[in-house]
Amino acid sequence: MSTESPLPAAPSALRLEPVTPKNIDAALELKVRPDQERFVSPVVKSLAEAYAHGETAWPRLVYDGDRPVGFVMAFFDVTFYPDRPGDLPRSGLWRLNIAAGTQGRGYGRFAVEQVAAEIRRRGGSRVTVTYVPGEDGPEPFYARLGFRPTGELSGDQTVAELDLS
């Protein structure tokens, strides 16, 4: 078993912070590039889903110093469905929005690594993500981080996983 993390360590200026009344406006202002809008829901929808799903959702702002540069939301599923053999509890990346003008600087990689670290902290051994396939979509990004498609679909989205063991 390798002790290396599949994702690199993050620079010290980067951090995740919970969404609070003090930073919610900054969260709502984060926008991906217009050509990416068909691949990811806006932050406002993510925050509504986080509210509706309670403790299952883990919404965070990605900061570089004092500047918010992205939004990530993880999910932690503690449910096991005995009537669906092979369906293990899943935790993973629910949403990743990196602001249009800040992409390509490692913020997305950092956010995914932090989600992976939180899943490990909670006893998980894999990270699940779903994404809309298509030209200019996020599939190459996730593949570079080690995510592999499972062969499953969630609606019209591809399911991929990253093994943390």
N, C-alpha and C positions, 0 to 999 in steps of 0.2 A: 504494500500500500504506500503510495506516495504521500509525503507530508507537504508537498508544494500545493499552494492554492492554484486553481486553474485561472485565476484572475490576478493581476499584479496589485501590489500595495498602492494605496492612494497617497498623493501628495498631501502634506500636512495642512495646506490652506483650504482644502476641500472638506466639507462636512455636510451632514444631513441634519435638518431641524424639523420638528413637528410643525404642522400648519396651525397657527394660532390667530387670535383676533389681531395681533400686532403685525402679522405678515400675510394675512389672507389676501389683501389687495395686490401685493406683489405676486402671489401665487396665481391669482386670476389674470394678471397681465401677461403671464408667460404664454408665448405662442410659438408653435413650430413653424417651419417654412410652409408657405401655401401649398406646395406640391406634396407635402407630407400629411396634410389634414385628413386625407381619406384613409390613412393608415392608423391614426391614433385619435381618440376622443379628446376634447379640450379638458383642461384642468377643472373647469366648473362642473362638468359631468362626473369626473372622478371624485370630486369632493362630495357631490350629492350621493354617489354610490357608497363612498366611505361612511357617510352619515347613516345610510340605510342598512349597511352591513355591519355596523358596530365594530366589535373587537376583531372581526376577521380582517378588516382593512387596516393598512399601515401607511397613511399618506405622509410624505416628507418633501420638503423643499431642499434642493441641492444648492449649496452656497459655495462660492469661491471668494474667500474673505468675507466681506460684508454684502456682497452682491449675489442675489438669487439668479441662478443660471439654468435651473431645471426643476422638474417635479418628477418624483417617482412614487408609485404606490405598489406595495406588496400585499399579498394575501396570505393568511396563515389558516389553513384548513385542518382542523383537528377532527374532522368527521371521517369515520370509516363506514363503508357501506357493505355489510356482510352479504347482501343479496347480489352484489356485483363482484364476483371473484376477480382477483387481480387488480382491483381498483383501490389503490392505497391512498391514504390521505396525501394531499398535495399542498405545497406552499410554493409561492413564486412571485414572479413579476407580473403585476396586473396592468400597470401603465408606466410609460416612460416618455416624458416630454422634455426635450432639451431645447432651450430658446433658440430661435432661428439664427441670431447673430453670434451664438456661442458654440455652435456645433464643431466637431472635429478637434476638440481640445482635451478629450479624455473624460469629460463630465459624465457621459453615458456609461462608460466603462466603470468609472468610480461608483456611480449609483448602483449598477448591477452587482459590483463587488460588495457593497454595503448591504444589499438585500441578501446576498449569499451568506455574509457573515451573521446576519440576524437569524437566518434560517438555521445555520449551524448552532448558534447560541440556543435556539429553541429545540435542538435535538434532531433537526432534519438532515438529510443526506443528499437531497437533490433540489434543484430549482426548476420550476416549470414556467414556461412563457407561451403565450399564444400570439400570433401575429397574422396580419392580412398579407397573403402572398401577392407578389406583383412587382413589376418593374419599378425600380427606385424605392422599393420597400425595405423594411428593416432586417430581412432574412440574412444578408451578408454580415451585418453587424453582429447579430446573435451567433452566427456560425464562427466568426473570428473569436468570440469569447468561449467557444467550446460547446454551445448548444447544438443538440442533434435532434432532428425531427423524429417523433415517435411513430409516425404513420397514422396518428389519430387526427381527427378534425374536431374543432369546437365551433359548431355553426360553420361559417365560411373561413375560419381561421385555422392555421396550422398549429399543432401542439409540438413544442420542442422542450427538451430537458437538458440540464447540465448536472452531471454527477459530481457531488462534492466529496465523495469518499476517497 
